[in-house]
Amino acid sequence: MRPVATATAAEREQPRGFLSGLAPEVRRQVVIGLVVLHYLLVIGLGGWYNFVLYSDLTAARQEVAGYQSELAMQQVVAAELNAARAAREELEARRLEVYGLLPDAVAVPTVVGRLEALAAGAGGRLVDVQYSPPDWNGDRGQVYMSFVFEGGFGALQNFVASVNASVPSLRWDVLEVAPADAAGREIVMYADIQLDVVAERPAGAARWEDYPVQAVEAAPLPNPFVVQVPVRVPLPELALRGVVHQNGRSVALLSVDGETHFVEVGHSVAGLTVVNIAPEAVVVRNGDRTVEVRLND
């Protein structure tokens, strides 16, 4: 029977493994180093993981900000498109409305009738009306027209104002106004005008016939052709009652419409200015008239 080897208590307390051959103090330091290394690895892995998460979060935030910026830009572009669409619709509506100011080429005789009616309504008359065929430029044309207006100066003012309000497509080219009588109360106006007409009216455009005829009473202006006849105001009744000369001073006793006044040269009475006092006469002036009043006349 072979003997069985048994370990003593001291041998059982000895550590086994790669640290078994190290001194206790060294072994303790190695263990501490391993623990520290373990924690460093854990911290490093955690930091790397946090960095990856932060990078992903930053990228996600940037992507969201980009989407928000694109969305805001789309809203701005949509608003600009809506504004441009509204402006285009407004311009189109105005364009169609402007067509209502333009008569058709076949309506030129109707325009002439309106002009004649406006002249009669203003208190004058239209004579010698002439017009040419339209001169076309695309679908727009110009009709050259001439006529003569006869009437008073106030009637002429009302006629011109009424034409401007009722036929907006008419343009005055040449106007020549002259008196028709010696007093200048009746005048004659020779007029050359252009009338814009349209060849074809687009769908939806306003009709020219719907444009209202407006009789306008213009602010009155003075008639430059009226001959002004000066009216002389009669002088008051004058009488010289006496003249006093003393110490180089002359004083006259002048009666004006029965009222007696003591006057000297330069004095004014009832619009009369004394310009000279003689021993037996006084000279007075009224405007451009000079009158000598003698004693006892």
HELIX and SHEET records of a PDB file:
HELIX    1   1 ALA A    9  GLU A   13  1                                   5    
HELIX    2   2 PRO A   24  VAL A   98  1                                  75    
HELIX    3   3 TYR A   99  LEU A  101  5                                   3    
HELIX    4   4 ALA A  105  ALA A  107  5                                   3    
HELIX    5   5 VAL A  108  ALA A  122  1                                  15    
HELIX    6   6 PHE A  153  SER A  166  1                                  14    
HELIX    7   7 TRP A  208  ASP A  210  5                                   3    
SHEET    1   A 3 ARG A 125  TYR A 131  0                                        
SHEET    2   A 3 ARG A 140  GLY A 152 -1                                        
SHEET    3   A 3 ASP A 135  ASN A 137 -1                                        
SHEET    1   B 4 ARG A 125  TYR A 131  0                                        
SHEET    2   B 4 ARG A 140  GLY A 152 -1                                        
SHEET    3   B 4 GLU A 186  VAL A 198 -1                                        
SHEET    4   B 4 LEU A 170  PRO A 179 -1                                        
SHEET    1   C 3 LEU A 238  GLN A 246  0                                        
SHEET    2   C 3 ARG A 249  VAL A 256 -1                                        
SHEET    3   C 3 GLU A 259  VAL A 263 -1                                        
SHEET    1   D 4 SER A 268  VAL A 269  0                                        
SHEET    2   D 4 LEU A 272  ILE A 277 -1                                        
SHEET    3   D 4 ALA A 281  ASN A 286 -1                                        
SHEET    4   D 4 ARG A 289  ARG A 294 -1                                        
END                                                                             
